[in-house]
Amino acid sequence: MSDLPLDQASIPAIAGAFLMVQRSVGSFLLPARGDRNGLLEATRFIGLATGVALVWLAIDPSMFPLALASAILFSWPGPVDGINAFADKVFHRAASAAGARNLAPGAFSAIARARHILIDKAAIMSGPDLMVSNVMAFDNEPKTLLAVAASAEAHATHPVAHALRQLAVQWRVALRTPDRYELEPGLGVVALLGGQTVVLGTPDLLKRLKIDSFTADAIARSLEADGKTVLRVAVGGKVVGVLGLEGTLRQDAGVAGAALRREGLEPWLHTNDSLKTRQALADMLGMNVPNEPMAGETANDASLRLFDPGRCLVLSLSGDRHALELFEATPSATESGAKSRPIAVCDTADIGAFPALKALASRRGLLALRARQTLFALWIVCGLLGASGLVPILFSPLLFAAALAILLVFARISVAGAFPARSRSQEFQ
């Protein structure tokens, strides 16, 4: 810059100081975010600045420093996001090593904010199959009760219906096709069979239909204390028996609940079973159970009712039952009735990925704080040096690269040795 007149030589230094001050403000205000690697943003804006400078270099070499300073100055909002998102690539790799995949934009931020996780019962079962363990008829043979219940569920595809039909085959019970079938989600079914109304479901469903289930409730308490799902069967407005069903809990479900709690996520169990069954299952797994459950409530609805917005995650089994999905509870999913997109997914064998994700999200928040402090101080110092003319503006790209290097080092230190490949998942197997 010595070839430039004095008034022109001061312009790059002033522009550099301007850039440094603005960049330091950006570093202070904007934490690492975006859940992407940031290379595209950083490359795009550095390329833009370099391209503009090269054009001026060809037109008027004496204006090259000023052109480079101006181009970087006007493009500074882009590199802010690029720099802050750059280190996320390290965290994504660590999450993948722990078993998580398909992380949505903002996943780490949502997980870091959460203090509770509502776990759907299906996510902690070792398989989709239920088994009918108790057939208790009041006035008829157990085979007759099974025939009525399985026939009422002849059109259904949920696990309870499969379990009833499977036992009917084993007992060689003939089934009939209902004349009418109406599913009550989370409560049971109402069917018309041979001219009579058959109700198969929970006490809430019977109460809604004004059917007295006092005798059945007394019998069901002992089954529910063992964590079994108990359904009442009513024919023609009268309860004729109860059915007990059970599944096999995942061996690693309790360990996963304890690991989530250690990472700062309080685990809660969501199921549409009776409160007594819910409590028994929660005690087995070391989880909490929400009080006063509402009939037929989805996990998303329950989380919004029980917890502050943004403070609860929902863990459930995917529709094809081949993966576990983590959601952020949102009012939009409740209003539209559609299932929102998961923010993270893992194989059913990798439930340990979710405690690891919480740990990564917490470390990432600490990284953002430390990175802001370091970059803020670095750019302020460089801004003062630029304003005094001690540092040429040509050093700005080097300073940008140094900021990237600092974030990358911070990120690697944050995850170093904490999440070797699949280590967290293997703990639960």
C-alpha positions as CSV (number, residue, x, y, z in Angstrom):
1,M,0.0,0.0,0.0
2,S,3.0,2.3,0.1
3,D,2.4,3.2,-3.6
4,L,-1.0,4.7,-2.8
5,P,-1.4,8.4,-1.8
6,L,-1.8,9.0,1.9
7,D,-5.5,9.7,1.7
8,Q,-6.1,6.5,-0.3
9,A,-3.8,4.4,1.8
10,S,-5.9,5.2,4.9
11,I,-9.1,4.0,3.3
12,P,-8.3,0.3,3.5
13,A,-7.3,0.6,7.1
14,I,-10.5,2.4,8.0
15,A,-12.6,-0.1,6.0
16,G,-10.7,-2.9,7.8
17,A,-11.5,-1.4,11.1
18,F,-15.1,-1.1,10.2
19,L,-15.2,-4.7,9.1
20,M,-13.5,-5.9,12.3
21,V,-15.9,-4.1,14.5
22,Q,-19.0,-5.4,12.6
23,R,-17.6,-8.9,12.6
24,S,-16.9,-8.7,16.3
25,V,-20.5,-7.7,16.9
26,G,-21.6,-10.6,14.8
27,S,-19.5,-13.0,16.7
28,F,-20.9,-11.7,20.0
29,L,-24.6,-11.8,18.9
30,L,-24.8,-15.0,16.8
31,P,-23.9,-18.3,18.4
32,A,-22.9,-21.4,16.4
33,R,-26.2,-22.5,14.8
34,G,-27.8,-23.8,11.7
35,D,-26.8,-27.5,12.1
36,R,-24.8,-27.6,8.8
37,N,-21.1,-27.4,8.1
38,G,-21.0,-23.8,6.9
39,L,-18.4,-24.4,4.2
40,L,-20.8,-23.3,1.4
41,E,-21.6,-20.0,3.0
42,A,-17.9,-19.2,3.9
43,T,-16.7,-20.2,0.4
44,R,-19.4,-18.3,-1.3
45,F,-18.7,-15.0,0.4
46,I,-14.9,-15.3,0.4
47,G,-15.1,-16.1,-3.3
48,L,-17.3,-13.1,-3.9
49,A,-14.8,-10.8,-2.2
50,T,-11.9,-12.3,-4.0
51,G,-13.6,-12.1,-7.4
52,V,-14.5,-8.4,-7.0
53,A,-10.9,-7.7,-5.9
54,L,-9.4,-9.5,-8.9
55,V,-11.7,-7.6,-11.3
56,W,-10.4,-4.3,-9.8
57,L,-6.8,-5.7,-10.0
58,A,-7.2,-6.1,-13.7
59,I,-8.8,-2.7,-14.2
60,D,-6.8,-0.6,-11.8
61,P,-4.2,-2.4,-9.6
62,S,-3.9,0.7,-7.4
63,M,-7.5,0.2,-6.3
64,F,-7.1,-3.6,-5.4
65,P,-6.8,-3.1,-1.6
66,L,-9.8,-0.8,-1.5
67,A,-11.9,-3.2,-3.6
68,L,-11.0,-6.1,-1.5
69,A,-11.8,-4.2,1.7
70,S,-15.1,-3.0,0.3
71,A,-16.2,-6.4,-1.0
72,I,-15.5,-8.1,2.4
73,L,-17.2,-5.2,4.2
74,F,-20.4,-5.6,2.3
75,S,-20.5,-9.4,2.4
76,W,-19.8,-9.7,6.1
77,P,-23.3,-11.0,7.1
78,G,-22.8,-14.2,5.1
79,P,-19.4,-15.2,6.6
80,V,-21.0,-14.7,10.1
81,D,-23.3,-17.6,9.6
82,G,-20.7,-19.6,7.7
83,I,-18.1,-19.2,10.5
84,N,-20.6,-20.1,13.3
85,A,-22.0,-23.1,11.4
86,F,-18.6,-24.5,10.4
87,A,-17.9,-26.3,13.6
88,D,-21.3,-28.2,13.4
89,K,-19.7,-30.6,11.0
90,V,-17.7,-32.1,13.9
91,F,-20.8,-32.5,16.0
92,H,-22.7,-34.1,13.1
93,R,-19.9,-36.7,12.7
94,A,-20.0,-37.4,16.5
95,A,-23.8,-37.8,16.4
96,S,-23.5,-40.2,13.5
97,A,-20.8,-42.2,15.4
98,A,-23.3,-42.5,18.3
99,G,-26.0,-43.9,16.0
100,A,-28.1,-40.9,15.2
101,R,-28.9,-39.9,11.6
102,N,-31.2,-37.6,9.6
103,L,-30.6,-34.6,11.9
104,A,-33.0,-31.8,10.9
105,P,-31.8,-28.1,10.8
106,G,-32.0,-26.8,14.4
107,A,-31.9,-30.3,15.9
108,F,-29.0,-29.5,18.3
109,S,-30.6,-26.3,19.4
110,A,-34.0,-28.0,20.1
111,I,-32.3,-30.8,22.1
112,A,-30.2,-28.4,24.1
113,R,-33.3,-26.4,25.1
114,A,-35.3,-29.5,26.2
115,R,-35.5,-30.5,29.8
116,H,-38.0,-33.4,29.5
117,I,-38.5,-36.3,27.0
118,L,-41.9,-38.1,26.7
119,I,-41.2,-41.7,25.5
120,D,-44.0,-43.5,23.8
121,K,-44.6,-47.1,25.1
122,A,-44.0,-48.6,21.6
123,A,-40.5,-47.2,21.6
124,I,-39.5,-49.2,24.6
125,M,-41.0,-52.6,23.6
126,S,-38.6,-55.2,22.2
127,G,-41.0,-55.9,19.3
128,P,-44.4,-54.9,17.9
129,D,-46.2,-58.1,19.0
130,L,-48.4,-58.3,22.1
131,M,-49.5,-61.5,23.7
132,V,-52.9,-62.2,25.3
133,S,-52.0,-63.5,28.8
134,N,-55.5,-63.4,30.5
135,V,-59.0,-64.2,29.2
136,M,-61.4,-63.8,32.1
137,A,-65.1,-64.4,31.2
138,F,-67.8,-63.6,33.8
139,D,-70.8,-65.7,32.5
140,N,-69.4,-67.7,29.6
141,E,-66.5,-69.8,28.6
142,P,-63.2,-68.1,27.9
143,K,-63.4,-69.3,24.2
144,T,-66.7,-67.5,23.8
145,L,-65.3,-64.2,25.2
146,L,-62.3,-64.6,22.9
147,A,-64.5,-65.3,19.9
148,V,-66.5,-62.1,20.5
149,A,-63.5,-59.9,21.1
150,A,-61.4,-61.2,18.2
151,S,-64.5,-61.0,15.8
152,A,-65.0,-57.4,16.9
153,E,-61.4,-56.7,15.9
154,A,-61.6,-58.6,12.6
155,H,-61.0,-55.5,10.5
156,A,-58.3,-53.9,12.7
157,T,-54.5,-53.9,12.0
158,H,-53.2,-52.7,15.4
159,P,-51.1,-55.0,17.7
160,V,-54.1,-55.8,20.0
161,A,-56.1,-57.1,17.1
162,H,-53.2,-59.2,15.9
163,A,-52.8,-60.7,19.4
164,L,-56.5,-61.6,19.7
165,R,-56.6,-63.2,16.2
166,Q,-53.4,-65.1,16.9
167,L,-54.8,-66.6,20.1
168,A,-58.1,-67.4,18.3
169,V,-56.1,-69.5,15.8
170,Q,-54.3,-71.3,18.6
171,W,-57.6,-72.0,20.4
172,R,-59.3,-73.0,17.2
173,V,-62.0,-70.4,17.7
174,A,-64.1,-69.5,14.7
175,L,-64.4,-65.8,14.0
176,R,-67.2,-63.7,12.4
177,T,-67.1,-60.5,10.4
178,P,-68.7,-57.5,12.2
179,D,-71.5,-55.7,10.5
180,R,-70.0,-52.4,11.6
181,Y,-66.7,-51.4,13.0
182,E,-65.6,-48.1,14.6
183,L,-62.1,-47.5,16.0
184,E,-61.8,-45.1,18.9
185,P,-58.0,-44.2,18.9
186,G,-56.4,-44.8,22.2
187,L,-59.6,-46.1,23.7
188,G,-60.8,-49.2,21.9
189,V,-63.4,-50.3,19.3
190,V,-67.1,-50.4,19.0
191,A,-68.5,-53.0,16.6
192,L,-71.9,-54.4,15.7
193,L,-71.8,-58.2,15.8
194,G,-74.9,-60.4,15.2
195,G,-77.2,-57.5,16.0
196,Q,-75.5,-56.7,19.3
197,T,-73.1,-53.8,20.1
198,V,-69.7,-55.1,21.2
199,V,-67.4,-52.7,23.0
200,L,-63.7,-53.6,23.6
201,G,-61.6,-51.0,25.3
202,T,-60.6,-48.9,28.3
203,P,-62.7,-47.7,31.2
204,D,-62.8,-44.2,29.6
205,L,-64.5,-45.7,26.5
206,L,-67.1,-47.6,28.7
207,K,-67.7,-44.5,30.7
208,R,-68.3,-42.4,27.6
209,L,-70.9,-45.0,26.5
210,K,-72.4,-45.1,30.0
211,I,-71.6,-48.8,30.6
212,D,-71.0,-49.8,34.2
213,S,-67.6,-51.5,34.6
214,F,-67.3,-51.7,38.4
215,T,-66.9,-55.5,38.6
216,A,-64.4,-55.5,35.7
217,D,-62.4,-52.7,37.2
218,A,-61.9,-54.6,40.5
219,I,-60.6,-57.6,38.6
220,A,-58.4,-55.5,36.4
221,R,-56.4,-53.9,39.2
222,S,-54.3,-56.9,39.9
223,L,-53.4,-57.3,36.2
224,E,-52.6,-53.6,35.8
225,A,-50.3,-53.8,38.9
226,D,-48.2,-56.2,36.8
227,G,-47.9,-53.6,34.0
228,K,-50.4,-55.4,31.7
229,T,-52.8,-53.7,29.3
230,V,-56.3,-54.6,30.4
231,L,-59.3,-54.3,28.1
232,R,-63.0,-54.6,29.1
233,V,-65.4,-56.4,26.8
234,A,-69.1,-55.4,26.9
235,V,-71.9,-56.9,24.9
236,G,-75.3,-55.3,24.7
237,G,-74.3,-52.7,27.3
238,K,-73.1,-55.2,29.9
239,V,-69.5,-56.1,30.7
240,V,-68.9,-59.8,30.1
241,G,-65.2,-60.1,30.8
242,V,-61.7,-58.7,30.7
243,L,-58.6,-59.4,28.6
244,G,-55.0,-58.9,29.8
245,L,-52.3,-58.3,27.2
246,E,-48.6,-57.9,27.7
247,G,-45.5,-57.3,25.6
248,T,-41.7,-57.6,26.2
249,L,-39.9,-54.5,27.4
250,R,-36.5,-53.7,25.9
251,Q,-33.7,-54.8,28.2
252,D,-32.0,-51.5,27.6
253,A,-35.0,-49.3,28.2
254,G,-34.3,-48.7,31.9
255,V,-30.6,-48.0,31.2
256,A,-31.5,-45.5,28.5
257,G,-33.9,-43.7,30.9
258,A,-31.1,-43.4,33.5
259,A,-28.7,-42.1,30.8
260,L,-31.1,-39.5,29.6
261,R,-31.6,-38.3,33.2
262,R,-27.8,-38.0,33.7
263,E,-27.6,-35.8,30.6
264,G,-30.3,-33.5,31.9
265,L,-33.4,-34.9,30.2
266,E,-36.1,-36.1,32.6
267,P,-37.8,-39.2,31.0
268,W,-41.6,-39.6,31.1
269,L,-43.6,-42.6,29.9
270,H,-46.5,-42.1,27.5
271,T,-49.1,-44.8,27.1
272,N,-52.9,-44.9,26.8
273,D,-53.1,-47.7,29.3
274,S,-54.8,-47.1,32.7
275,L,-53.0,-45.0,35.2
276,K,-52.2,-48.1,37.3
277,T,-50.6,-49.9,34.3
278,R,-48.7,-46.7,33.4
279,Q,-47.3,-46.4,37.0
280,A,-46.3,-50.1,37.1
281,L,-44.4,-49.8,33.8
282,A,-42.8,-46.5,34.8
283,D,-41.6,-48.0,38.1
284,M,-40.0,-50.9,36.2
285,L,-38.1,-48.5,33.9
286,G,-37.2,-45.8,36.4
287,M,-39.3,-43.2,34.5
288,N,-41.9,-40.7,35.5
289,V,-45.6,-41.0,34.6
290,P,-47.8,-38.0,33.9
291,N,-50.7,-37.5,36.3
292,E,-54.3,-37.2,35.1
293,P,-53.9,-38.7,31.6
294,M,-56.5,-37.6,29.1
295,A,-58.3,-40.3,27.1
296,G,-56.9,-40.9,23.6
297,E,-54.2,-38.2,24.0
298,T,-51.2,-38.4,21.6
299,A,-47.7,-38.0,22.9
300,N,-47.4,-34.6,21.1
301,D,-50.6,-33.4,22.8
302,A,-49.5,-34.7,26.2
303,S,-46.2,-32.9,26.0
304,L,-47.8,-29.6,25.1
305,R,-50.3,-29.9,27.9
306,L,-47.7,-30.9,30.5
307,F,-44.6,-28.9,29.7
308,D,-43.7,-25.4,28.5
309,P,-43.2,-25.0,24.8
310,G,-39.7,-26.0,23.6
311,R,-38.9,-27.8,26.8
312,C,-40.1,-31.3,25.9
313,L,-39.1,-33.8,23.2
314,V,-41.1,-36.9,22.1
315,L,-39.5,-40.3,21.3
316,S,-41.6,-42.7,19.4
317,L,-41.4,-45.7,17.1
318,S,-41.6,-45.0,13.3
319,G,-44.6,-46.1,11.3
320,D,-42.7,-49.0,9.7
321,R,-41.5,-50.0,13.2
322,H,-37.9,-50.1,12.0
323,A,-36.5,-46.9,13.6
324,L,-36.9,-44.7,16.6
325,E,-37.8,-41.0,15.9
326,L,-37.2,-38.0,18.0
327,F,-39.6,-35.0,17.7
328,E,-39.9,-31.5,19.0
329,A,-43.5,-31.1,20.3
330,T,-45.2,-28.4,18.2
331,P,-48.8,-27.0,18.3
332,S,-48.9,-27.2,14.5
333,A,-48.8,-31.0,14.6
334,T,-51.7,-31.0,17.0
335,E,-53.8,-28.5,15.0
336,S,-53.2,-30.2,11.6
337,G,-53.5,-33.7,12.9
338,A,-50.4,-34.6,10.8
339,K,-47.2,-36.0,12.3
340,S,-44.4,-33.5,12.2
341,R,-41.0,-34.3,10.8
342,P,-38.5,-36.0,13.2
343,I,-35.5,-33.9,14.2
344,A,-33.4,-37.1,14.6
345,V,-33.7,-40.8,13.8
346,C,-31.8,-43.9,14.9
347,D,-32.2,-47.7,14.4
348,T,-34.2,-49.4,17.1
349,A,-31.0,-51.0,18.4
350,D,-29.4,-47.6,18.9
351,I,-31.6,-46.0,21.6
352,G,-28.3,-44.9,23.3
353,A,-27.9,-42.3,20.5
354,F,-30.4,-40.0,22.2
355,P,-28.5,-39.5,25.5
356,A,-25.4,-38.9,23.3
357,L,-27.3,-36.3,21.3
358,K,-28.2,-34.4,24.5
359,A,-24.6,-34.5,25.6
360,L,-23.5,-33.2,22.2
361,A,-26.1,-30.4,22.2
362,S,-25.0,-29.3,25.7
363,R,-21.3,-29.3,24.7
364,R,-22.2,-27.4,21.5
365,G,-23.8,-24.7,23.5
366,L,-20.7,-24.3,25.6
367,L,-18.6,-24.2,22.4
368,A,-20.8,-21.3,21.1
369,L,-20.2,-19.3,24.3
370,R,-16.4,-19.9,24.3
371,A,-16.2,-19.2,20.6
372,R,-18.1,-15.9,20.8
373,Q,-15.9,-14.7,23.6
374,T,-12.6,-15.7,21.8
375,L,-13.7,-14.3,18.4
376,F,-15.1,-11.1,19.9
377,A,-11.8,-10.4,21.5
378,L,-9.7,-11.4,18.5
379,W,-11.7,-9.2,16.0
380,I,-11.8,-6.2,18.4
381,V,-8.0,-6.3,18.7
382,C,-7.6,-6.6,14.9
383,G,-10.0,-3.8,14.4
384,L,-8.0,-1.5,16.6
385,L,-4.8,-2.5,14.8
386,G,-6.5,-1.9,11.4
387,A,-7.7,1.5,12.4
388,S,-4.2,2.5,13.5
389,G,-2.8,1.3,10.2
390,L,-0.6,-1.4,11.9
391,V,-2.4,-4.3,10.1
392,P,-3.0,-4.2,6.3
393,I,-6.5,-5.0,5.1
394,L,-5.0,-7.8,3.1
395,F,-4.7,-9.7,6.3
396,S,-8.5,-9.9,6.6
397,P,-8.9,-13.2,4.7
398,L,-6.1,-14.7,6.9
399,L,-8.0,-13.6,10.0
400,F,-11.2,-15.2,8.6
401,A,-9.3,-18.5,8.2
402,A,-7.9,-18.1,11.7
403,A,-11.5,-17.8,13.1
404,L,-12.5,-21.0,11.2
405,A,-9.5,-22.8,12.7
406,I,-10.3,-21.6,16.2
407,L,-13.9,-22.9,15.9
408,L,-12.8,-26.2,14.5
409,V,-10.3,-26.7,17.3
410,F,-12.9,-25.8,19.9
411,A,-15.4,-28.3,18.3
412,R,-12.8,-31.1,18.2
413,I,-11.9,-30.5,21.9
414,S,-15.6,-30.5,22.8
415,V,-16.2,-34.0,21.4
416,A,-12.7,-35.5,21.7
417,G,-12.7,-39.0,23.3
418,A,-16.3,-38.6,24.4
419,F,-18.2,-40.4,21.7
420,P,-16.1,-43.0,19.9
421,A,-18.0,-44.9,17.2
422,R,-21.1,-46.5,18.6
423,S,-19.8,-46.5,22.1
424,R,-23.0,-45.0,23.6
425,S,-25.2,-47.4,21.6
426,Q,-23.2,-50.4,22.6
427,E,-23.7,-49.6,26.3
428,F,-27.4,-50.5,25.9
429,Q,-27.0,-53.8,24.1
